[in-house]
Amino acid sequence: MVTKDELSSNFLFEIMSTEIAEGKHDALKKIKGVVEFHITVGGVEKLVYTFDLRSFPGTVKPGPSSVKPNSVITVEDENFVKLCLGEIEPVQGFLTKKFSVRGDILLMQKLNTVMRGVRKNLL
């Protein structure tokens, strides 16, 4: 059984949390919403992270949102890593069912800027 700490996405969320808290991406000013990521392994939910980007610079915290999210994204751990590394583009991933989105899908596209920042930190 995979634990939360063994998930690759957990590490990536920590990087994104730091980048968002430091206000490294001006694009965050345009997002104005709450996004929940539900990370699964074998279809079983293992981890939830909330991006609260209603005001700049925003926060990233483990756990579900205390307010109704504008977008809920459910994705396998492996596919989330590929998304962050640029191996899957958001639109392509959605259309090929690599992840599902409930609510505002455009927030996912806007968050791609933050994911590019993660990519730069890893490479």
C-alpha positions in Angstrom: 0.0 0.0 0.0 1.3 3.5 -1.0 1.5 6.1 1.8 1.0 9.8 1.3 4.7 10.4 1.8 5.6 7.9 -0.9 3.5 9.7 -3.6 5.6 11.7 -6.1 2.9 14.3 -6.3 3.2 15.1 -2.6 6.8 16.4 -3.2 5.5 18.5 -6.2 2.8 20.1 -4.1 5.4 21.1 -1.6 7.4 22.9 -4.3 4.2 24.6 -5.7 3.3 25.7 -2.2 6.6 27.5 -1.8 6.4 29.1 -5.2 2.9 30.3 -4.7 3.5 31.6 -1.2 6.5 33.6 -2.6 4.4 35.0 -5.4 6.8 33.8 -8.1 4.2 33.8 -10.8 2.4 36.9 -11.9 -0.1 34.7 -13.7 -1.5 33.7 -10.2 -3.1 37.2 -10.1 -5.4 36.1 -12.9 -6.6 32.8 -11.5 -9.0 34.0 -8.8 -10.4 30.7 -7.7 -10.1 27.6 -5.5 -8.9 24.4 -7.0 -8.8 20.9 -5.3 -6.6 18.2 -6.6 -7.6 14.6 -5.7 -4.6 12.3 -6.2 -5.4 8.7 -6.7 -3.4 5.4 -7.0 -5.2 2.6 -8.8 -8.4 4.7 -8.7 -8.3 5.0 -4.9 -8.0 8.5 -3.5 -4.8 8.9 -1.5 -4.2 12.7 -1.2 -6.1 16.0 -1.5 -4.5 19.4 -1.9 -6.3 22.7 -2.2 -5.0 25.7 -4.1 -6.7 28.9 -2.7 -5.9 31.5 -5.3 -8.7 34.0 -4.6 -6.2 36.6 -3.6 -2.5 37.0 -4.5 -0.2 35.3 -3.8 -2.5 32.4 -2.6 -1.9 29.3 -0.6 -1.5 25.5 -1.2 -2.6 23.3 1.7 -3.1 19.6 2.2 -6.7 18.6 2.6 -10.1 19.6 1.1 -11.1 23.2 0.8 -13.2 24.8 3.5 -15.2 26.6 0.8 -16.8 25.2 -2.4 -14.0 24.8 -4.9 -14.3 26.3 -8.4 -12.6 23.3 -9.9 -12.0 19.7 -8.7 -9.3 17.8 -10.5 -9.0 14.0 -10.0 -5.8 12.5 -11.4 -3.6 9.5 -10.8 -0.3 10.2 -9.1 1.8 9.2 -12.1 -0.2 11.4 -14.5 0.0 14.4 -12.1 3.8 14.0 -12.3 3.7 13.8 -16.1 1.5 16.9 -16.1 4.0 18.9 -14.0 6.9 17.7 -16.1 5.2 18.8 -19.3 4.8 15.3 -20.7 1.0 15.8 -20.7 -0.6 19.1 -21.7 -3.7 20.0 -19.7 -6.1 20.0 -22.7 -4.6 16.8 -24.1 -4.8 15.1 -20.6 -8.4 16.1 -20.2 -9.5 14.9 -23.7 -7.7 11.6 -23.3 -9.2 11.1 -19.8 -5.8 11.2 -18.0 -7.6 13.2 -15.4 -11.2 14.5 -14.8 -12.3 18.0 -14.0 -15.5 19.1 -12.3 -16.2 22.8 -12.5 -14.1 25.4 -14.3 -11.7 23.6 -16.6 -10.0 26.9 -17.5 -8.5 27.1 -14.0 -6.5 23.9 -14.9 -5.1 25.6 -18.0 -4.1 28.7 -16.0 -2.4 26.6 -13.3 -0.1 25.2 -16.0 2.0 28.3 -15.5 2.7 27.2 -11.9 3.5 23.7 -13.1 6.0 25.1 -15.6 7.7 26.7 -12.6 7.9 23.3 -10.8 9.5 21.9 -14.0 12.2 24.5 -13.9 13.0 23.7 -10.3 13.3 20.0 -11.0 15.3 20.2 -14.2 
